[in-house]
Amino acid sequence: MRDFISTISLLYSIPVSGIVTLKKEKVFAVRAGEERFVLKFLDFSAAEISFITAAMDCLSRRGFRRFNEIIPAADGKPTAEIGGRRAMLTRFLTGRVPSYKEEADAAAVGAFLAELHTAAAGFRYSPDSPRWKWGKMTETMRRGGEDIAAFAEEIRKRGARDDFDESFLAAADTFRAEIDSAAAELDLFYPALSAEGEKRGGFCHHDPAHHNFLINEKGAAAFDFDYAIADLAGHDVAALLLKLLKANRWRTERAAAALAAYEEHRPLSDGERRFIRCLLRYPYDFHHAAFARYREHNTSRRIEKKMARLLREAPLREKALADFG
């Protein structure tokens, strides 16, 4: 640890007095006198790291401060090489993790995302970046539908089935039809909506899980831009609504509060609302559970319980989506 402290001190020209591991071999709390920072190793390609740091820098240059801003290395670069890996030092944020079962917290995160998207408007980057996702949502949906159809065909050919297989087959056709319907609707308006968004520029946080936010006296703040992408703001909004709906067993009050708070700061267009409704229809969890079992060969009890819960809560999901429709 002493050598690690010396390395960070030299790379960032700061008097590091202590380092504490937050996540083994990946995330560390760094203390330098009265100041605190977070050092995180970024296990992504150089192209992806470049996009992440450019997106975060865009927010800082526009005066947006409610996120873990990058502390440049002594050479002025946003990341430094440590032991053959790229690392990023960021400002330490204070606050508490929000609860998605609390209406005030849900609203605070919704408002924050609106302010983040407003600050990110106009962000531009190379279309060759692997994080450039404009116009790709329909393709992504249809690929998920093809996966489900392929898994179902494999099971039926195999003959021998377990409980997970039976549960999957019981819902596969319904969810596949749901995907096809959502993709067909996207075909009607999404290409133009995405092209317009791409022309304006911007990016999404792309991982609005509750543990990626903190609540303090100024509202919500975010960190962990590891999965940031260039795409429509509605992508983040739909993801947040889904997380809120699932956290509350498909009761809509918290999601409605977050959406209302978002629109107070950044009103959505009719096209964006329609896009969000299509994304809400996509059965992400069903596809994820099936992919884990049939492609990643994950036979854990956790995946089995996830599939059982999905089918058990299917009527609640239908009612919630109808309310948002």
Residue pairs with C-beta under 8 A, 6 or more apart in sequence:
1 19
4 19
5 16
5 17
5 18
5 19
7 82
8 14
8 16
8 19
8 30
8 39
8 82
8 89
9 15
9 16
9 32
10 74
11 73
11 74
11 80
11 82
12 71
12 73
12 74
12 80
12 89
13 74
14 32
14 35
14 37
15 32
15 33
16 30
16 31
16 32
17 31
17 32
17 33
18 30
18 31
19 28
19 29
19 30
19 31
19 39
20 28
20 29
20 31
21 27
21 28
22 28
22 29
22 38
25 41
26 40
26 41
26 43
27 38
27 39
27 40
27 41
28 38
28 39
28 40
29 36
29 37
29 38
29 92
30 36
30 37
30 38
30 39
30 89
31 37
35 92
36 92
37 71
37 89
37 90
37 91
37 92
38 68
38 89
38 90
38 91
38 92
38 223
39 87
39 88
39 89
40 87
40 88
40 90
41 82
41 85
41 86
41 87
42 49
42 52
42 79
42 85
42 86
42 87
42 88
42 226
43 85
44 52
44 226
45 130
46 86
47 128
47 129
47 130
47 131
48 129
48 130
48 131
49 79
49 86
50 129
51 125
51 129
51 130
51 131
51 228
51 230
52 131
52 225
52 226
52 228
53 70
53 78
53 79
53 88
54 123
54 125
55 120
55 123
55 125
55 203
55 225
55 228
56 67
56 69
56 70
56 78
56 225
56 228
57 70
57 78
58 119
58 120
58 123
58 203
59 67
59 69
59 116
59 119
59 120
60 69
60 70
62 119
63 119
64 115
64 116
64 119
66 112
66 115
66 218
66 219
66 220
66 221
66 222
67 93
67 116
67 221
67 222
67 223
67 225
68 90
68 91
68 92
68 93
68 221
68 222
68 223
68 224
69 90
69 91
70 78
70 88
70 89
70 90
71 89
71 90
71 91
72 78
73 79
73 80
73 89
78 88
79 86
79 87
79 88
80 86
80 87
80 88
80 89
81 87
90 223
93 214
93 216
93 221
93 223
94 214
94 216
95 214
95 215
95 216
95 221
96 214
96 215
96 216
97 210
97 211
97 213
97 214
97 215
98 105
98 106
98 108
98 109
98 210
98 213
98 214
98 215
98 220
99 105
99 210
100 106
100 109
100 210
100 243
100 244
100 247
100 248
100 254
101 247
101 248
101 254
102 254
103 253
103 254
103 257
105 210
105 215
106 244
106 254
106 255
106 257
106 258
106 261
107 257
107 258
107 260
107 261
108 215
108 219
108 220
108 261
109 208
109 210
109 213
109 220
109 240
109 258
110 240
110 257
110 258
110 259
110 260
110 261
110 262
111 219
111 220
111 261
111 262
111 264
111 265
112 213
112 219
112 220
112 221
112 222
113 205
113 208
113 233
113 236
113 237
113 240
113 262
114 261
114 262
114 263
114 264
114 265
114 266
115 265
115 266
116 205
116 222
117 202
117 204
117 233
117 236
117 266
118 265
118 266
120 202
120 203
120 204
121 200
121 201
121 202
122 200
122 201
122 202
123 201
123 202
123 203
123 230
124 201
125 131
125 132
125 203
125 230
126 132
127 134
129 230
131 228
131 229
131 230
132 229
132 230
133 229
133 230
133 231
133 235
134 194
134 195
134 197
134 198
134 230
134 231
134 232
135 190
135 191
135 194
135 195
135 198
136 231
137 186
137 190
137 194
137 231
137 232
137 235
137 275
137 279
138 183
138 186
138 187
138 190
141 179
141 182
141 183
141 186
141 282
142 179
142 180
142 183
144 179
144 282
144 287
145 176
145 179
145 180
145 183
147 287
147 290
147 291
147 295
148 172
148 175
148 176
148 179
148 286
148 287
148 290
149 172
149 176
151 168
151 172
151 290
151 294
152 168
152 169
152 172
152 173
152 176
154 294
155 161
155 165
155 168
155 169
156 169
161 169
163 304
164 293
164 303
164 304
164 307
167 307
167 308
167 311
168 290
168 293
168 307
170 311
171 286
171 310
171 311
171 314
172 290
175 283
175 286
175 287
178 281
178 282
178 283
179 281
179 282
179 283
181 281
182 278
182 279
182 281
182 282
185 274
185 278
186 275
186 278
189 271
189 274
189 275
190 275
190 278
192 271
193 232
193 271
193 272
193 275
194 232
197 231
197 232
197 233
198 230
201 230
202 230
202 232
202 233
203 228
203 229
203 230
203 231
204 228
204 229
204 230
204 231
204 232
204 233
204 235
204 236
205 212
205 222
205 225
205 227
205 228
205 236
206 227
206 228
206 229
206 231
206 235
206 236
206 239
207 224
207 226
207 227
207 239
208 236
208 239
208 240
208 243
209 243
210 243
210 247
212 222
212 223
212 224
213 220
213 221
213 222
213 223
214 220
214 221
214 222
214 223
215 221
229 235
232 272
232 275
233 266
233 272
234 268
234 272
234 273
234 275
234 276
234 279
235 279
237 259
237 262
237 268
237 272
237 276
238 275
238 276
238 279
238 280
239 279
240 255
240 258
241 255
241 258
241 259
241 276
241 280
241 324
242 279
242 280
242 284
244 254
244 255
244 258
245 251
245 252
245 254
245 255
245 317
245 320
246 285
247 254
248 254
248 255
249 313
249 316
250 313
250 316
250 317
250 319
250 320
251 320
252 320
252 323
252 324
255 320
255 324
262 268
268 276
277 324
277 325
280 321
280 324
281 321
283 310
285 306
285 310
286 307
286 310
289 303
289 306
289 307
289 310
290 307
292 298
292 303
293 299
293 303
293 307
